[in-house]
Amino acid sequence: MPRNVRNFWLELTVDGKTSRVETGPQARDGGFRLVILQRDKGGIIRAMEVDGRATSMGLVLEATASHDSGPEDTGLRQIQVRTER
C-alpha cells in the first residue's frame, strides 16, 4: 500500500510484463476511468468499465460489466460502492 493514497489507488499486473502499474489521481477531488476490452466471437467488446469519482457526499466507485444471458437481458451488470472521505 502506498503511503499517500488520495481517493483511489490502482494496482495492475499483466502476464508477460515485468513492470507493475501503480497509480492514483493526484488531486483531492480527482477520479479515474478504466476500460477493459475483450475478444468475443472474433470481435472486440467493451467488457467492463470502472469509474471512481469524488462527489460532495463522498467517494463513488462504479463498475459496469457487459453480460449477455439471453435476448431479453439488458446486457449490463452494475456494482456501486460509496464511502465517506
N, C-alpha and C positions, 0 to 999 in steps of 0.2 A: 504494500500500500504506500503510495507516495505521501510525503509529508504535508504538502499543501494541496488539498482537494477542494476545488470550488464547488460547483453544483453537481458535476458528474465527473467520473473518471472512467476511461475506456481502456481496456487491455485486449489486444488481438494477437493471436498466434496462428500461423498458417503452415501446413505441412510443406516441407521443402524450402522454407525460408528460414534463414538464420537469425534475422532480426525480429524482435517483437515490437509491436506498435503500442505505445502507451501515451495517452494524451487526454486533454480535457479543455473545456473553454477557459479563457483567461479572465474574462470579466465576471463580476459578481452576478450580473443578470444574463450571462451567456448560456447558450444551449448547443445542441448538436443535432444532426440528422445522419442516420446510417441507412444505406440502401443495399440490400443483398439481392443479386440477380442469380437465377438458377436455370439450368437446362431443363426443358420439358418437351418431350416428343420432337426433338431436333430444333426446337425454337428456344427462345430465352424469355423467361417471365420475371416479373418483379416479385420475388418470393416473399420478401419481408422488408418493412420499413420500421425503424425505431427513431422516435423523436424525443428529445429531452429539452424541456424549456422551463424557464423561471416565470412565475406569474405573481401577481400581488398576493395570492393566497398560499404560495409555496412552490414546490418543485413538482413537475408532472413528467412522468416517463410513460410513453405510449408506444406499444408495439402492435403493428398491424401485419398479419400474415395472410397470404393468398392460400386458399384451400378450396378444392372443388370436390364435393362429395355427391354431386348429382345435379340434374337440370333445374331444380327448384332452390338450390343453395345460392346464397349471395356471393359465395366465394371468398369471404373475408372473415377473419377472426381477430378480435382486438382485446388487448390487455392494457390496463391503465394502472399505474402506481402513483399515488400522491403522497408527498411528505412535506412536513414543515421545514423551513430552512433553519 
